[in-house]
Amino acid sequence: MRDVTDPAAATAPLAGATLAAHLDRIAEQGYTVVPGAIEPDLVDELVEVLSRLEHDLDVKPARNRFEGTSTIRIYNLLAHHPVFARVPVHPHVLPLVEGVLDAGCLVSSLSSIAIDPGERAQPIHADDQLMPLAKPHVATVCNSMWALTDFTEANGATRLVPGSHLADASPDLMAHHDTIPAEMEKGSVLVWHGSLWHGGGANTTSHRRIGLAMNYCAGWVRQQENQQVGIPLATLRTFEPRLRELCGFGVYHGLIGHIDRRDPADVVLGPHPPAADPTAEPDPTAPTRMVWDGA
């Protein structure tokens, strides 16, 4: 186990034979666990901040089987507190992700997943399941789960199907799959190939299981030109809804591209004005150009 009480170990990036061994494990099994990867003081601060955010944001469980009805998820964490800026670039995790994708990888999402007592197991799925690519394929996604509490089979440790990242299909969400629990101690990190079949476990204990889902995608899974940043918001607000979607202000299959479960066009640009009725008589008092606020 990595000694994170040693200042040098706490700052030295994962490298050399240790990094190679983890990458070999992901290539063969689809996942690896880095024990003791995260400094105890960082783990404790993350837990404290997440507890405060849950209260301040009045976060409630979702109402669907996939996200869980007894699971607290806080999305878009980089926008909520400075401590989360330490997560995507952590030297004990990022080199491993770069080894699976490459150094051009991007943050895909950063959210917390707290499984409360009584939660059922999540359907087994693959994180790249919505991508219409023939399998197996080169990694488009590499995700990680930070254990902010101990992860045990009883409290909902992530369930895995070893080697399934090499399968020629994604799992049937409604079917039973034989899995193993990714049991790990607090401060450890699970890293997996985006094609690996997995899902959150059931929590049959009386205590909450807290994890941080730090997810990445390949840098080439995006537009050639950065439409969201390159086009002024004032200009984007004049675009018809379909053009907004084409520029990235939409949600793919209800999941990819959301902001706090909401459509980014609504969050960033505000509602689009209703289309004019072509059969209506023109209003002589109306301005020749419509202007509206977004914000």
FIFI-897765 format. One record per residue (C-alpha): residue number from 0; x, y, z. Coordinates in steps of 0.1 Angstrom, whole numbers, always signed. Example, Ala and Ser with C-alpha at 12.3 -4.5 7.8 and 13.67 -1.06 7.14 Angstrom:
// residues 2
SITE   nr      u      v      w
SITE    0   +123    -45    +78
SITE    1   +137    -11    +71
***
This chain:
// residues 295
SITE   nr      u      v      w
SITE    0     +0     +0     +0
SITE    1    +12    +35     -8
SITE    2    +23    +53    +24
SITE    3     +4    +86    +20
SITE    4    +17    +98    +54
SITE    5    +51   +102    +38
SITE    6    +51   +138    +22
SITE    7    +72   +126     -7
SITE    8    +49    +97    -14
SITE    9    +19   +120    -12
SITE   10    +32   +142    -40
SITE   11    +51   +118    -62
SITE   12    +30   +107    -92
SITE   13    +21    +71    -99
SITE   14    +49    +60   -122
SITE   15    +74    +33   -133
SITE   16    +67     -4   -126
SITE   17    +38     +4   -103
SITE   18    +20    +24   -130
SITE   19    +28     -3   -156
SITE   20    +13    -30   -134
SITE   21    -19    -11   -129
SITE   22    -22     -4   -167
SITE   23    -16    -41   -174
SITE   24    -44    -50   -149
SITE   25    -68    -26   -167
SITE   26    -59    -41   -201
SITE   27    -65    -76   -189
SITE   28    -93    -73   -163
SITE   29   -108    -38   -172
SITE   30   -101    -23   -138
SITE   31    -75    -18   -110
SITE   32    -75     -5    -74
SITE   33    -49    +19    -62
SITE   34    -48    +13    -24
SITE   35    -41    +43     -1
SITE   36    -40    +67    -31
SITE   37    -56    +97    -15
SITE   38    -42   +116    +15
SITE   39    -63   +111    +47
SITE   40    -66   +149    +52
SITE   41    -80   +153    +17
SITE   42   -105   +125    +21
SITE   43   -117   +141    +54
SITE   44   -121   +175    +38
SITE   45   -140   +161     +8
SITE   46   -164   +143    +32
SITE   47   -169   +175    +52
SITE   48   -175   +197    +21
SITE   49   -199   +171     +6
SITE   50   -220   +170    +38
SITE   51   -222   +208    +38
SITE   52   -232   +209     +1
SITE   53   -259   +183     +6
SITE   54   -274   +206    +32
SITE   55   -269   +239    +14
SITE   56   -281   +226    -20
SITE   57   -310   +206     -4
SITE   58   -300   +176    -24
SITE   59   -325   +147    -26
SITE   60   -323   +112    -40
SITE   61   -335   +107    -76
SITE   62   -367    +88    -84
SITE   63   -353    +62   -108
SITE   64   -337    +28   -105
SITE   65   -305    +38   -123
SITE   66   -295    +68   -101
SITE   67   -310    +52    -70
SITE   68   -339    +61    -48
SITE   69   -318    +61    -16
SITE   70   -286    +75    -31
SITE   71   -274   +111    -29
SITE   72   -257   +124    -59
SITE   73   -242   +159    -61
SITE   74   -232   +169    -97
SITE   75   -209   +195   -112
SITE   76   -186   +196    -81
SITE   77   -159   +217    -97
SITE   78   -183   +246    -96
SITE   79   -191   +242    -59
SITE   80   -159   +243    -39
SITE   81   -122   +249    -45
SITE   82   -112   +215    -28
SITE   83   -126   +196    -58
SITE   84    -99   +212    -81
SITE   85    -74   +188    -65
SITE   86    -93   +158    -77
SITE   87    -90   +156   -115
SITE   88    -52   +162   -114
SITE   89    -43   +140    -85
SITE   90     -8   +125    -91
SITE   91    -18    +91    -79
SITE   92    -47    +88   -104
SITE   93    -43   +110   -134
SITE   94    -12    +92   -148
SITE   95    -32    +60   -148
SITE   96    -61    +76   -167
SITE   97    -37    +91   -192
SITE   98    -23    +57   -197
SITE   99    -57    +43   -207
SITE  100    -67    +73   -228
SITE  101    -38    +97   -234
SITE  102    -25   +130   -221
SITE  103    -52   +149   -241
SITE  104    -80   +134   -220
SITE  105   -107   +157   -206
SITE  106   -128   +159   -174
SITE  107   -162   +143   -183
SITE  108   -179   +147   -149
SITE  109   -171   +150   -112
SITE  110   -199   +140    -89
SITE  111   -204   +124    -55
SITE  112   -224    +91    -50
SITE  113   -235    +84    -14
SITE  114   -254    +51    -11
SITE  115   -276    +51    +19
SITE  116   -289    +21    +39
SITE  117   -316     +2    +21
SITE  118   -305    +11    -14
SITE  119   -309    -16    -41
SITE  120   -281    -26    -65
SITE  121   -278     -5    -96
SITE  122   -284    -21   -129
SITE  123   -251    -34   -144
SITE  124   -240    -12   -173
SITE  125   -210     +2   -192
SITE  126   -202    +39   -191
SITE  127   -198    +40   -228
SITE  128   -230    +22   -235
SITE  129   -247    +51   -252
SITE  130   -219    +55   -277
SITE  131   -229    +36   -310
SITE  132   -195    +20   -315
SITE  133   -188    -16   -323
SITE  134   -172    -34   -294
SITE  135   -146    -41   -282
SITE  136   -130     -7   -291
SITE  137   -103    +17   -281
SITE  138   -111    +34   -248
SITE  139   -133    +65   -251
SITE  140   -139    +67   -214
SITE  141   -119    +60   -183
SITE  142   -136    +65   -149
SITE  143   -126    +63   -113
SITE  144   -143    +59    -79
SITE  145   -127    +75    -49
SITE  146   -135    +56    -17
SITE  147   -143    +83     +9
SITE  148   -154    +56    +33
SITE  149   -145    +19    +33
SITE  150   -162     +0     +4
SITE  151   -175    -34    +14
SITE  152   -198    -59     -3
SITE  153   -224    -52    +24
SITE  154   -224    -14    +21
SITE  155   -226    -11    -17
SITE  156   -191    -15    -31
SITE  157   -191    -11    -69
SITE  158   -199    -44    -86
SITE  159   -177    -55   -115
SITE  160   -177    -81   -143
SITE  161   -139    -87   -148
SITE  162   -128    -88   -184
SITE  163   -162    -75   -197
SITE  164   -145    -45   -213
SITE  165   -134    -70   -241
SITE  166   -170    -82   -247
SITE  167   -185    -76   -282
SITE  168   -216    -59   -267
SITE  169   -229    -39   -237
SITE  170   -249    -55   -209
SITE  171   -286    -59   -209
SITE  172   -297    -35   -181
SITE  173   -326    -58   -171
SITE  174   -306    -90   -169
SITE  175   -287   -106   -140
SITE  176   -249   -107   -143
SITE  177   -224   -124   -122
SITE  178   -203    -98   -105
SITE  179   -176    -93    -78
SITE  180   -175    -64    -53
SITE  181   -146    -39    -56
SITE  182   -139    -39    -19
SITE  183   -113    -13     -8
SITE  184   -103     +8    +22
SITE  185   -111    +44    +26
SITE  186    -86    +65     +6
SITE  187    -83    +40    -22
SITE  188    -93    +45    -58
SITE  189   -109    +22    -83
SITE  190   -101    +30   -120
SITE  191   -118    +12   -149
SITE  192   -120    +11   -187
SITE  193   -153    +27   -199
SITE  194   -165     -5   -215
SITE  195   -163    -25   -182
SITE  196   -196    -38   -170
SITE  197   -203    -26   -135
SITE  198   -228    -10   -112
SITE  199   -233     +3    -76
SITE  200   -240    -24    -50
SITE  201   -269    -27    -25
SITE  202   -263    -12     +9
SITE  203   -275    -37    +35
SITE  204   -258    -20    +64
SITE  205   -268     +9    +87
SITE  206   -241    +32    +74
SITE  207   -237    +54    +43
SITE  208   -211    +45    +16
SITE  209   -196    +76     +2
SITE  210   -177    +77    -31
SITE  211   -165   +104    -55
SITE  212   -170    +96    -92
SITE  213   -141   +113   -111
SITE  214   -148   +105   -148
SITE  215   -127   +113   -179
SITE  216   -132   +110   -217
SITE  217   -108   +110   -246
SITE  218    -99   +144   -258
SITE  219   -111   +137   -293
SITE  220   -147   +131   -282
SITE  221   -157   +167   -289
SITE  222   -161   +192   -316
SITE  223   -132   +204   -337
SITE  224   -140   +240   -328
SITE  225   -151   +247   -292
SITE  226   -186   +261   -300
SITE  227   -196   +266   -264
SITE  228   -167   +289   -256
SITE  229   -159   +303   -290
SITE  230   -194   +318   -298
SITE  231   -205   +347   -277
SITE  232   -235   +339   -255
SITE  233   -254   +369   -269
SITE  234   -250   +353   -304
SITE  235   -260   +318   -291
SITE  236   -292   +333   -276
SITE  237   -303   +343   -311
SITE  238   -299   +307   -325
SITE  239   -330   +285   -330
SITE  240   -332   +255   -306
SITE  241   -319   +230   -331
SITE  242   -288   +251   -339
SITE  243   -282   +255   -301
SITE  244   -282   +217   -299
SITE  245   -258   +213   -328
SITE  246   -234   +237   -310
SITE  247   -234   +215   -279
SITE  248   -262   +230   -259
SITE  249   -283   +199   -256
SITE  250   -283   +165   -238
SITE  251   -276   +133   -257
SITE  252   -300   +105   -248
SITE  253   -310   +122   -216
SITE  254   -275   +119   -200
SITE  255   -244   +131   -219
SITE  256   -239   +169   -217
SITE  257   -262   +177   -188
SITE  258   -256   +204   -161
SITE  259   -271   +193   -127
SITE  260   -296   +171   -146
SITE  261   -307   +201   -167
SITE  262   -304   +210   -203
SITE  263   -273   +233   -207
SITE  264   -293   +256   -230
SITE  265   -317   +263   -202
SITE  266   -290   +268   -176
SITE  267   -266   +289   -196
SITE  268   -287   +306   -223
SITE  269   -321   +308   -208
SITE  270   -354   +299   -225
SITE  271   -357   +304   -262
SITE  272   -386   +327   -272
SITE  273   -416   +309   -289
SITE  274   -416   +307   -326
SITE  275   -437   +334   -344
SITE  276   -470   +324   -358
SITE  277   -466   +328   -396
SITE  278   -503   +333   -401
SITE  279   -506   +362   -376
SITE  280   -509   +398   -387
SITE  281   -478   +418   -381
SITE  282   -478   +441   -350
SITE  283   -470   +476   -361
SITE  284   -459   +485   -326
SITE  285   -434   +456   -322
SITE  286   -397   +463   -326
SITE  287   -381   +452   -358
SITE  288   -356   +430   -339
SITE  289   -363   +409   -308
SITE  290   -339   +412   -279
SITE  291   -342   +391   -248
SITE  292   -321   +385   -217
SITE  293   -306   +352   -207
SITE  294   -287   +347   -177
***
